[in-house]
Amino acid sequence: MSYTTLVTGANRGIGLEFVRQYLADGHRVIACCRQPEQADELQALAEAHPGSLDLVALDLSDPAQLFGLKAYLGNQSIDLLISNAGLYGPKGVAFGNVSEADFAPVMAVNVLAPLLLVQTLADNLSAGAKVALLSSKMGSIADNGSGGSYLYRASKAALNAIGKSLSVDLAPQQVSVALLHPGWVQTAMGGPNALISTQTSVRGMRQVLSQLDLSVSGRFFNYDGSEIPW
């Protein structure tokens, strides 16, 4: 059986690794990023997997571009939708220095964009489809013992609330939703001191997604399958 997987933020890091691994498993993959013509690794994958990888330009800071994605897809069915694109925002912004100018872009890309993405493509989700929203343990209120990181923490906590609501609203379509913490991953955002590789993170999250169904929809999972408190 052929599966179609759509990934946002697919040009690097975790998103690119999702593309690699699902292509290797025989999925048809739709890879979305801001400038696919400049994404050398995606271009190489497209050449290596002719007919299996579509590259689509999508800048999630511009919600209007979602209508272009919808038009591109038409009536195509999506079996797995991975909302991976995200922003950390300026690092080291401590209490007393948070500004609206810094806050708004992070919330737009990390919170509003995933909601609008799923909302726009809801009719394309097949019966039994799965939605993965890439969150972070930093969005866990229970796990916050160090404070700070106001922008990123707030955006991921809000995304968790959205994911829970989506799990309720999409259940009649037989669509399940997971909030996923990828771990501390060696990416541009995670930095070189991070604990795990993109390969390890994505393998773990794929295992979680393979077991996702309506009975556990709307829960917050670590990449190793353990559940994270809200």
N, C-alpha and C positions, 0 to 999 in steps of 0.2 A: 504494500500500500504506500502510495506517495504522499508525503506531508509537505505542506508549505509553511515556512517559518519566516516571519518578518522581524527584523532587528533594527532598532534605531541606535544612533551613535556607533555605527558599525565600522568606522574607519580605523579604529585603534583599540588597544587595551582589551577590556572584557568583551566589548561588542564584536571586535574583530575575531576574537577567539571563539565566540558563539558561532559566528559565520563559518569559521574553519571546521569546527567539530560537527556542526549539523550538515555541512556539505559532505564531509567524510562519511556520514551515516546515510547519505543518499537523499537528504531533504532537498527540495527546491527552496532557495533562500532569496528573500528580497531584502537587500542591505541598503539602509537609508543613512545618509550623512550629508553634511552641508555642501561639500565639494567633492563628489565622487571622482571627477576627472583628475583630481590631484591626489587621490588615495592610491598610492602605488601598490600597496599590498592587496587591496581589494581588486585592483585592475589585474594583478597577476593571478589571483584566485579565479576571476571571471574567465581568463584565458585558459586556465587549467580545468575549469568545469563548464564548458560551453553548454548553454541551454539550461543550466541549473542555478545560475546566480544572476539576478537582476540588480543593477545599481541605480538607485533613485536619489536625486537631490532633495534634501529636506532639512530646512533650518527651523528647529522647533521654537526659536525665539520669535518667529513670525507665524502666528497661528493660521494665517490665511493660506500658508503653503500646504496645510493639511487637506484643503480642498483639491489641490493638484494631485496629491497622493491618492486621494479617493478616486479622482477621475482616471488616474493611471491604472488603478486596480480594477475598476469597473465592477463586474460581478464575481471576480476571482475570490475563492474561499481561502481563508487563513486558518490554519490549524493551531499555530502557536505564535503569539504576539509578544515580543520581548521589548519592553520599554526600558532602554538602557541609558540613553543620552542624559547627561546631567552636568551641573556646575557645582563646584565647591564654593566659588566666590573668593574674595580677597582673604588670604590667610593671615592669621594673627590679629584680627580685628577684635579687640577686647571690649568688655563692657565700658560704656562711656564714649566709644568711638563708632558705634554702629550707625550707619546712615541709610536713608531711604534709597539713595542712588545705588548703594551696594546691595540692599535687600531685594529690591524689585526684580532684577534680572534672575536671581537665584530662584525666587518663588515662581517666576514665569516659566522657567525651563523645568524645574524639578517638581512643581506641583500642578500648575494649570496645564502645561503641555501634555503630560501623560493622561490626564483626564480627557482632554479634547481629542487626543489620539484614539483612545478607546471608544469614546463617544462617536467620533467620525467614522470609525471602521467597524462599529458594532454589527452592521448588517453583513459584513464580510466574514464574521466569525462563524465557523461551521459549528454544527451541533457537536458538543463534546470538546470544543476548542479550549485552549488554555491561555491565560494572560499572565505574564510575569512582569512585575514592577520591581525594578532594581532599587531597593531602599538601602538602609544602612543601620547598623546597630546604634549609630549616633542619633538616630531618630527614636530610640527607646527611652522613654522618660524614666522607667525603672532602672535603667542601666547607667544613667547620667550621674556620675559621682565626681566629675571634674569641672563641670560648668563650661562656660565659653562656647565657642563655635556656634554662635547664635543663629547665623544665617542657615548653615547647613543642617544643624539639628532641627530647627523649626521646619525647614522644607521637607525633611524626611519624615518627621512626625505627622505633618499634614498629608504627605503622600500615603502614609500608612492608613490614615482615616479614610482617604479616598479609596484605597484598595479594598478596605473592609466594606464600604458601601457598594462598590462595584460587584463584590462577590454576592451581595444580596440581590442587586438589580439585574445581574446577568444570569442568575441561577435558572430563571424560567427558560433561557436559551440553552441550558445545559453547559454553560461556560463557567469554568472554574478559574480562580484568581489566586496568585501567591505573591506575597511581599518577600523579597529575597535580600539577605545580607550576603554580599560576595566574599566577606572576609577582608583582611588587610592585605591588599593585592599589590604586587609590583607593577604599577602602572604610572603614567605621568601624574595622576592624582595621588596615588598611594605612596609613591616615592621608592627609592632603592632599598630602604631599610624594611620594607613591608615583609610580611612573614610567608606569603605563599605566591606562587606563580599564577598567571592567568589560566594556564592549563588546568592546574589543580582546582582553582575556584570554579571554572566553568564545568569541569567534570562533575564536581559536587552538586552544583545547581541543576545540571541536567538530570542527575539522579533524583533530586527532589521533584523536579517537574515531571519525571516519568511516573511518579507515584501520586501526583496531584489529581484529585477528583473532587466532586462536590462535597464529599464528607469532610474534607479539610480545607475547603475553599475559604479565602479570607484570612488565613493565618500568616504569621510572620516567622520565616524560617532562616536559620543560618545555612551557609553553603554545605555544611556537613549533615544537614537534616534535622538538627536539634531546633526546638522552638524557642523564640526570643520573646521575653515579656514586653508588653507595650510600654 
